[in-house]
Amino acid sequence: MQKEEERLSASSWPQSITMDICKVPENTSKCTANTMPMECFMVLSTQAQKISITTLCCLFGTLCTLENCLVLYLIFSSPTIRKKPSYLFISSLALADILASIIFVSSFVNFHVFNKTDSSKETFLLKLGGVNTSFTASLSSLLLTALDRYISISRPSEYKSLVTRKRAWVALGVLWVTCVTISSLPLLGWNCCTLNSACSELFPFVDDNYLSSWICLVMVLLASIVCAYAHVLWKAHQHVAYMGKHQVQGGKQNARMRMDVMLAKTLVMVLTVLMVCWSPVLVLMIYGIFVKLSIQLRRVFAFCSTLCLLNSMVNPIIYALRSKELYSSLRMAFSRFRRQLRATGDSPEAESTHKSSAIETVCEETRQWRRPHLRHAARGRGAMAAGELLWLAAAGLAAAGLALAEPRYRPDWASLDARPVPAWFDGAKVGVFVHWGVFAVPAWGSEWFWWHWRGEHRADYERFVRSRYPPATTYADFAPLFTARDFRPREWARLFQRAGARYVVLTAKHHEGFTNWGSPVSWSWNSLDTGPHRDLVGELGQALRESNIRYGLYHSLLEWFNPLYVADKEGGFKTQSFVLQKTMPELYDLVLRYKPDLIWSDGDWEAPESYWNSTSFLAWLYNDSPVKDTVVVNDRWCNNCSCHHGGYYNCADKYKPGTLLAHKWEMCSSIDKLSWGYRSNMHIDELMDEASIIEELVQTVSFGGNYLLNVGPTKEGVIVPIFQDRLLALGRWLDTNGEAIYESKPWRVQMENSTDGVWYTSKGPVVYAIFLTWPQDSLLKLSSPVPSPDMQVTMLGLAGALKWQKSPDKGLLITLPYVPPSLVSAQSGWTVKLEGVK
């Protein structure tokens, strides 16, 4: 009779009979079929309970599987996202949740709803091991995700070197092997049948000691997750408090959240769901170890087990909604699917719709680089993965080229080089260059401090660090000392305006990789995350535009020690991980966020254009960017571009062609002759004096170039008085002689051969002769101009005409006004204005 009852479902028995059979005598193994049959674990006694469990399992399981499959697709379909360790951990979490939903639902429903007990002990433990593996791997993957965020906050400068893709794969391999091993222990012999020990009242054949050990493991995992996320949340809280005090500019509240604050909210949601779903199950498991569970509590446990499925279902929703990159990848997948549907139509209307969609996608998706992170992007949107952004930009270019009648620049040098340099740049003539970054902290040697110290291991730099800083100091330790506490952007703007600058170029990012704005791809190595905790690029840009000064941004393509760049370089630049994940996203972000008038590219010399993707970016910049009609670029876009391709030519630092060029060019020079960044150990004889600066300016403009004069602020954001003095001296000279500089053009003769130190510029029929040395007897001889009878000669800054006469040989002689010798020695150049000459 008992054997027949064992084949019946537990729900068909009277409850009193079931309870009698399930009673276990003391000191008896609970494995024995006669004392604890499988039916005793089937705790669902009514049809309503079975329908409820089936509905919950099917609903949660189906949604969980579909959502996590979608997450895996979004991650591995993106060439950028799938390379990031953070998303490898999330993909492991998704995979574990998929396995959990499939194995758990099928096993749980078969056992509790259909009451199938025909499988062997080994088969049952194998299924149980699968469920155990998947849930343990899910928690472990969540822990790796938590540790990933913990490291990025605690050791931001070392994050990229510590958390590499290779190490992420190794960690995931160890994780899964460990989870499989632990979950297989009951099948391998750690079960109450083999050991003849006390069995769990919740799981058939499972030893109580094994269950206790597994619960301890889960508790450790949960505690570690909570600790790691608590640290991240505390950092985010500190940042919110700081930003609340310091990030109000011009009375406007910054209503857009930084990404670490958004991440903190994500983590709160993850932790809340995690604790709500797992707490009841763990509490009942722990309670069951010490106290005999009633059938009602075991039934509650069965229902609570489905909460673990709910946790697996909710996780991908949270990550998709709060992760800008997953959200963006989802939008892009949607857009591609819609375009494919529209492209199936053969009518002209369908084709037109497809082109329009491509263009709209480019505009919409590129805007998503304005980062909700640190970084001022609309809340709820995500930044686009770099490779997909470039792909969409290229698609938009192709579609728009067919749909629009206006000229389009192709992503090749022949087309891009044909674009004329916007007129404002040629008329500006004078600019100020600002080299500012973490290199201002050691303030020694040059702005290449990090490379000379760690790249070349120069002895003098190593001695300097040993003598000034504690042992084991790293370059990243300098970042918090880059405070910019005295940075007053409006004071800078007034200084540059008084210096006569028509445009200013700030280093948004130098070769060290530190960004002076909240770059979406420079996590914790930027001026918002550390150091100033300010958007230096944005603040200066606002102040300059209030002063009607054009704004340019310097951006280095390479970064000396970025692991992605180092890996690409070691591979002969056959891969583009650094370009797709770092360089291009930053360039798009700078343009879309700050709309610069000029992009001063650098760091190009090691790799070809095929690596940098420069032509694709420039084509987008010229065709579709918000500054397409006004933006100016230089020529440093690949290792063979300088003086050949791009916008205006730099050719080299402090470039002096010595002749008139057919192409627009610029000379960049620095007041400190030995460095572009600030040096605390500079000497007066290492600085350019007023006369040298004006001589360089005059020569440059006479040959058709622009003059960009550099200063390096201190780590506190101060432009030291000696630099201010040189800038103000230049401004005073331009106040008098600027008419000969601004908006001028090269004349037919650029310099006077017969008289040293005389240079020419022109504006239409007017010619300006700028002489840098006061002539003897105050008689200026000019051989190049051909005078006319009605020619007039005046001196800028003085009223009235000057006397002149034809020279006996050729040209003319101009009688200059008397100037006391003391005033002559105090000035660095004068200008005579010639009207009516040939």
LUMVOPA-89812 format. One record per residue (C-alpha): z, x, y. Coordinates in steps of 0.1 Angstrom, whole numbers, plus 5000, padded with zeros to 4 digits. Layout:
N
ZXY/...
END
This chain:
838
500050005000/500850285024/497550455019/495750135027/497850095059/496950445070/493250345069/493950055092/494050085129/497450105144/496749815167/496249585137/499749645124/502749455135/504649665160/507849675139/505949815109/504350085131/507650185145/509150205110/506450425096/506450655127/510150725123/510751085112/513751195092/515751475107/514851835096/511551715083/508151855093/506351605115/503051715100/503651525068/501251225066/503951015050/506351075079/504051095109/500550955103/497750995128/497950625136/501350685152/499550865181/497350565187/499550405213/497150145227/498249825212/496249555229/492549495236/493149495273/494649845272/491649965253/489249815277/491149965306/491150305291/487450285282/486550175317/488550455334/487150725310/483550615313/483750575351/485550895358/483751095331/480250985342/480851045379/482551375371/479651495350/476951385375/478751525406/479551865390/475951895377/474751835412/477152105425/475852355399/472252265409/472952305446/474652645440/472152795417/469052655434/469952835466/469153215465/471853275491/474753055479/474453165442/475053525453/478353465470/481453525448/483153215464/480552985450/480453155416/484153055413/483252705424/480452695399/482852795372/485152515383/482252265381/481252385347/484852345334/485051995348/481751905332/482952025298/486351845303/484651515312/482351525281/484751655255/487851465268/486051125271/484351145238/487451255219/489851035238/487850715234/487050785197/490750835189/492550575211/489950305214/487850325181/490850465162/488750715142/490950925120/488451035094/488151395108/490051685093/492951865109/490652155117/488051925134/490751755154/492252085166/488752205175/488251905197/491651945212/490952315218/487752215237/489651985260/492452245264/489852515272/488052305298/491152195317/492752535316/489452695328/489252435356/492752525369/492052905364/488752875384/490652685411/493052975411/490253225415/488953025444/492353025460/492753405455/489253455470/490353275502/493653455501/491953795501/489553695528/492553605551/494953885541/492454175539/489354055559/487954405565/488054485528/487054145515/483354225510/484154545491/486954395471/485354065461/481854165450/479453955429/479854195399/483654165400/483353795403/481253775371/483754005354/486753785365/484953475353/484153635320/487853735315/488953385326/486753205300/487553435272/491253405279/491053025281/489152995248/491553235231/494653055242/493152715234/492052835199/495552945189/496452605172/493252625152/493952985142/497352905128/499752825156/500252465146/503152275130/501352225097/500952595091/504252695105/506052395091/507752355125/508452065149/505251885160/504651745194/505051375199/502051365222/499451565203/498851565165/499451895147/500452075179/503552285177/506252215203/506552585211/502852625217/502852315240/505752465259/503952785263/500852605275/502852405300/504352725314/500952875318/499752565337/502852575359/502152945367/498552865376/499552575398/502352775415/499853065422/497352815436/499952665459/501153005471/497653135478/496652815497/499952805515/499153145529/495753035540/497152715556/499852915575/497153145589/495052845599/498152695616/498753015635/495153015646/495252645658/498452725678/496753025694/493552855701/495452565717/496952815742/493953035748/490752865741/490352635771/487552745794/486752575827/488952285819/486952185788/488752155755/486952315726/486552005704/484752175676/486752315648/486652665634/485752705598/489152835587/490752525602/488152305584/488952505553/492652445557/491952075557/489952115526/492752295509/495252025519/493051775502/492551985471/496252045468/497151685473/494651565447/495751835423/499451755425/498951375424/496751405393/498551665373/502251595382/502651285360/501051445330/503151765333/506351575339/505851365308/504951675287/508051865299/510151555293/508751515258/509851865249/513551785255/513751415248/512151185222/509450975239/509250605234/505950445226/505850295261/506150645276/503450775253/501250495264/501950585300/500950945291/497650825277/496850645309/498050935331/495751175311/492751005328/494151135361/493051485351/489551345349/489951195384/490951535397/487751685381/485751405397/487251435432/486951815435/483151835440/483251555465/485851755486/483852075484/480551905491/481851725522/483952015535/481752315526/479052355552/476752545529/476952295500/476552015524/473552185540/472052265506/472351895496/470651785528/467852035522/467451915486/467251555499/464651665525/462551845499/462651535476/461551305505/458751535515/457551555479/457451175477/455551155510/453251425500/452051215470/450050995494/446551105501/445950915533/445751085567/448850885577/450851035548/449751385557/450751335593/454151205582/454651505560/453851745588/456251555612/458951565585/458551945581/458952005618/461951775621/463551945592/463252285609/464752155641/467551975624/468452245598/468352535622/470852355644/473252365615/473652745621/475952645650/478852665626/481652425625/483852725615/485052945641/482152875656/481352575675/479152355653/479251985650/481951865627/480851745593/477651955593/477052275574/475252595582/472052645563/471652925538/469653205553/466853225528/466252855529/466352855567/463553105567/461652915541/461952595562/460952775594/457852915577/457052565564/457552415598/455352675614/452552605590/452752225594/453152245632/450152475635/447952205620/449551915639/449852065674/447152165698/449052425717/448652795706/450952905678/452053265671/451553375635/454253585617/452153905620/452054175646/448454105657/449453755668/452953835681/451854135701/449453915720/452253715736/452753815772/456153925783/457653645805/457253725842/460953715850/461554035832/459054245851/460354115884/463954175875/463654555873/467454625872/469854545845/473254645832/473954735796/477454675781/478454855749/481654695738/483254665703/485954805680/484755155688/486555105722/489855135703/489655505692/487655555724/486655905714/483456085706/481055795709/480355435698/479155595665/482855685658/482955505624/479855675611/480856015622/484255975607/483455795574/479755835570/479356205579/483056305574/482956525605/485956745607/486656685644/486756305639/489056335609/491356565628/491356315657/492456025634/495056235616/496556335649/496555985665/497055735637/499255685606/498055805572/495655575553/494355435585/491055255581/488455155607/489454785601/492954865614/491454925648/490254565651/493554395659/493954655687/490654545703/492554285724/490354235754/493454105771/492254205806/488754075801/487753865831/484153755826/483753615862/484953945876/482454125855/479753895867/480653955904/480654335897/477154315881/475854105909/477154345935/475454625915/472154455920/471654365883/469254085877/470054075840/472854195817/472754285780/475954275760/476354415725/476854105704/477054325673/476754705670/476054905638/479754865628/479054495621/481854355642/480554055661/481753965696/481353595688/482353385658/479453475636/479053225607/478453515583/480953775595/484153625580/487253775597/485254065612/484553905645/486253855679/487453505671/489153585638/490853905649/491454125680/490653925711/490553585694/487953495720/484253415721/483353715742/479553645740/480053285752/482453365779/480353635796/477253425792/478753135811/480053355839/476653535843/474753215844/477153085871/476053385891/472353335884/472053645863/469853655832/471653705799/470553935771/472254005737/472054335718/472054285680/471954555654/469854475624/471754715601/475454765594/476455105582/478955005556/478154645547/478054635509/475054415509/473054655531/474254955512/473054795480/469654705494/469355055508/470255215475/467555005458/464855125482/464954795502/463354615473/465954335477/466854145509/470354025502/471654165535/468754025555/468953675540/472753655541/473653845572/471053955597/468753655599/471553395600/473153585629/469953605649/469253235644/472853155653/472753365685/469653195697/470652845689/474152875703/473753095734/470053065742/469753425755/467053525779/466653855761/467253985726/467754365725/467254455688/468354785673/469354935640/465754905627/464855265618/465755275581/463654985567/460154835571/459254495585/458754365550/462554415545/463754285579/461553975580/461154035617/457753875622/458953545607/461953535630/459853625661/457253365652/459953105651/461453245683/458153225702/457052885687/460052665681/463252805695/464952655725/464052965745/460453005733/458953005768/461453245785/462853475759/462053845760/462454095732/462154465728/460354675702/463054775677/462254545647/461254785619/461055155612/457555185627/457754925655/459055125684/456355185711/453954985689/455054625683/457354365697/457854255733/458454525759/458854885747/462055095746/460455365724/463755565724/467055585742/466655715777/462955705773/460855865801/457155835796/456256055826/453255845833/452155485839/452055285807/449654995801/452454805783/455754685799/458654915791/462354975798/464455275802/468055235790/470455495804/474255545804/476555655831/478455845805/475856105794/477456155760/478355805749/477355445753/480855315744/483955395764/485555745759/489055815771/488256195770/485256195793/485056435821/483556395856/480756645849/479756435819/478956135841/475856055861/476356075899/474855825923/471856045931/470956085894/471155705888/468955625918/466455895909/466155745873/465755395887/463055495912/461055695887/461255415861/460155145884/457355355899/455955395863/456155015857/459455015838/462754835840/466055025844/468954925822/472155115831/475055115806/478755105810/481455095782/484554875788/487954965774/489454785744/491354575769/488154465787/488354685818/485354855833/487055165845/486955245883/484555545880/481955315863/482555045889/482055305917/478655405902/477555045899/478654955934/476855265948/473655145931/474254805945/474654935981/471455135977/469554825965/470954615993/468854836016/466054935994/465754655969/462654515986/460754825972/462254765937/462454395928/459254205920/457354525927/454254665909/453155025903/450755145930/447555335923/449555655927/453055665913/454355995927/453456225955/452156565944/452256735977/455856645985/458656655960/460756355953/458456085967/457655775946/455455475952/455755105944/453854815959/453754445965/450154315972/448854506002/452254656010/453055005997/456555155996/457155525996/460655615983/461755965991/464856115975/465256415997/465356406035/462456626048/462956916071/462456846108/462556476098/458756476092/457656306060/454256416047/452356166024/449056276011/448155985989/447955686013/444755646033/445855506067/443955246087/444055216125/446354916125/448655046099/452354986105/455255206091/458855096090/461955216072/463954966051/467354916067/466255016102/464754796129/461554896147/458355076137/458155456130/455655686146/452955826124/449756036126/447056136103/447656466085/445156746094/444056766057/444656416043/447256146043/449656096071/452756246087/455656006095/458256096121/461555976107/464555876130/467256126136/470056106110/473156326112/473356576084/476656416072/474856086066/471856256050/474156416024/475956086017/472755896009/470555925978/467155795989/465255616016/462155396017/459355366042/457255056041/453455106047/451354806057/447654846061/447055146039/444555196011/
END
